[in-house]
Amino acid sequence: MGIDDKIENKAEEMKGEGKETIGRATDDEELVAEGQMDQAKGNIKQAGEKIKDIFKK
């Protein structure tokens, strides 16, 4: 997994966490859901990269 990929995936997760937090603070359920989706996408991408790393070894 390249360092750039790690940074991008973590940034997506953090962006999602921020959206979720703001959504909860403002009672915006749509923003909460969007934040959770961003976090899930980041997690899935990281898992895919980790699998690639395993097969490279």
C-alpha positions, 0 to 999 in steps of 0.5 A: 500500500502506497503512503499516498493511498494510506493518506487519502483513505484516512482523509476520507475517513476523517472527513466522514467523521467530521460530517457525522459529528456536524450532522449529529450536532445540527440534527441533520440525519442526511449529513450523518448518513453521508459521513458514515458512508464516507467512513465506510468507503475509506475503510473498504479502500484500506482493506483492499489495499491491505489485501494487495499488500498481502499478495505482494509478499 
